[in-house]
Structures are given as structure tokens and as C-alpha cells.
Amino acid sequence: MRAPPASRRSRATAIGATAFLMLALPFLVLGVFFLGQKARMDLHCEPQGPCVLIRSSWLGQEEVGRYAPADIQGVEVARSRSTRRGAAPIFRPQLQTTFGVQPLAYQWTESQEEAQAFADTVRRYLAGPRTDALAVFQDDRKASLRVGGAFTAVGLAVLALSLWLLSRTLAHRKAERAAAP
């Protein structure tokens, strides 16, 4: 393959830089989307005070709700009701409040014992005198870190290639202007 004429090199590299920039943008957007998934659930209860449910991601956090002791009705383990034939049941602990049901985990788990142990910890605290603070969490952010990190890394690599092509475009334009009579 032969090189384009010297008069058209800046145009070819400009088109390449634009194409790679357009390719990098979806990777960067998806990377931020996956890193922004709020997959960590924290439940903090103060002694004789309210319980605060917080969802966190790698990029930030938000408060889901603040519940007074009278607003919390209990904790249960929800079981999926899959209609698929042969589907294994999956479980997730949930906080029952007067405002509705709030999940205590982002992802469902196949282990009923794991979900039940988490729910029992919260249930014991709620049934007791509440003289101590409670801080429990369920962290499911590992998958979003792997996927979001991969998308972000690819997006940054393609963006770097686009910037390199842009620098080559500017160098070619400078050489073309110098060669022009």
C-alpha cells in the first residue's frame, strides 16, 4: 500500500483522528456508566436512633432512606419466582419499612444461607435493646469495577490514539503550509 500524496496527508490523519475519537466516546460513556452502578448497600443504625440505608458506587453514593425505629417492620429474605423451567432460586435480604420494601443487597445470590445470615444479623439488632450501633454492608461492586475499568481503559487508549493522530495532523498541516509556494 502506498502513502497518500503529501498534499492529502493532513486530511487522512484528520479523518482517522475523528474516527478514533468517535470510537472512544462510547467506551468512555459505558465505562462511567458501569463504574457508577450503586452496587454497595450500607445499613447504619445509631443506638436508639434512626437507621440509614446508603447505596454506593466507585464514583459516589446516595442515601436511599432514613428510617426511625418505629418505621422498620422487619427483615425478610426474598426468593425469586422464576417461571423458567429448571431455574435455580435466588435470594436477597430486604428491609420492610412503613415506606415499602428496600433491598439490602444489589444482586441476588444463589446461597440462601448467605442471604439468611445477613438478614439474621439485622433482625437480631432490631429485636434487641439497640444500645449499640449497627453497621452492615453488602458489596457487589467487583463486577462493575472489572467491566467499567475495562471499558474505561479501552476508551482512554483509543482516545490517546486519537490525540496522537491529531498531533500528526497538525504536523502534516504545518509541513504542507511550508511546502506550499
N, C-alpha and C positions, 0 to 999 in steps of 0.2 A: 504494500500500500504506500502510495507516495504522499508526501506532505502537501497541504494546500498551498497555493501561491502566497507569497509573503504579504500581499495586499489583503488577504482574507483571513489571516491567522487570528487577528483580534476578534473578528466576528465569530469564528468557530469556537474559540475558547470562551467567549461571552455566552454563547448558546449552551455550551457544556456547563458553565458555572450556574446559569439559570436552571438548567435541568437538574443538577445535583442539589441545588437549593430547594427546589420543589420536591425532590425526593426526601430530603432531610426533614422537612416540616411535619409530615405525618408521623415519622418515628419519634420526633421530639414531643408532639402532642400526645401520642399514645403513652410515651414514657412518663410524662407528667400525670396523665390520667391514672395509670397503674400505681405510681408512687403515691398518688393522692387518695387511694382507696382506704377508707377508715375501717381497718380490719382488726384493730385492738380495742377491746372493750374493758374499761376500768370501772369498778364499783367501789366508791369510798363512802364509808359511813362513819360519822362522828359519834362519840359516846352521847347517848340520849339526844342525838341531833339528827339532821336530815342525811339522806343517802344521795350521792351524786353519781350519775351514770355518764361516763365520758367515752366518746369514740375518737380514736387517734389514727393517724396515718404517718408516713415518713415525712410528710410535708406540713402537717398541722393537726389540730384537734378541735373538737366541738363538744359542748355539753348537750347531752340528749335530754336529761331531765334532772330535777332536784325534787326528791320525794321526802316528805315528812314521815315520821314513823307510822302515823295513822293512815297514810296513803298507800302503804305497802301491804298487800293482802297475802302474799306468799311467793314461793318459788316452785316452779314445776319443770319437768323435762319433757319437751315436746318431741313427738315422734312423727316422722314424715308419713304421709299417706300416699305413697306412690301407687299408681294404677298399672305400672308396667309389671308384666309377669316375671317373677323371679327376682325382683328388685330387693336388695337388702335394705332394711330400715336404717334410717339415720336419725340422730338425736341432737337436741340443742337445749341448753338451760334457758329458761325465760323467767323474768321478774313480772309478777302480776301486781298491778297497781290500780288505783281507782281511775287513773287516766288511760288505762289499757295495758296490753301486754308488751313488754320490752325485752328483746333478746339480749342475753348476757354473753353471747358469742357471735362472731361474724359468720363463721362457717359451721355447717352441720358436721357432726363426727359420726363415725361408724361404731364407736365404742360407747355403749350405754353406760358402762361403769365410769368412764371419764366424765361424761356429762352429769351423771348422778352424783359423783363425788364433788363436783363444782357446786351443784345445786344444794347438796347437803351442807357444805361449808357455809353458804349464805343462809340457809334455813336455820342452822344451829345458832348463828349470830342473831337472827331475827327473833328466835324463840327465847333467847337468854335475856339477861338483865341489861344488855347493851352498855356495860360500863367501860368497855374497851373500844377502840376504833377498829374498823374492818377495812382492809384494802385488798381486793382480789382483782385479778385480771385474766383475760383470755387473749393471747396474742396470736393472730393468724396473718401477720404481715410478711412472713418469709416468702410466700409465693409472689406477692405483689412486688417485693424487692427484687427477686430474680427476674421477673418478666419486665417490670418497669426499668430496672437497671440495664437490662439487655437492650431494650428499645432506645433508652436514652444514650447508651454508649454508641450504638449504631448511628443514631441521629447526629451525635456530635462528631463522629468520624466522617460521615458524609458531609456535614457542614464544614468541617476542616478542609475536605477535598474541594468543596465549592469555593471556599475563601482562597485556597491555593490557585484554583483556576482563575479567580477574579484577579489575583496578583499577576498571573501570567497574561491575562487580557490587557491589563494596564501597561505591562512591559511591552507587549506587542504593539499596542497603540502608540506608545512613545517611539518605538523603533520605526513604525510606519510614518509617523509625522517627520521624523528626522530624515527618512529616505525620500520623502516627497519633495519635488522641486519647488 
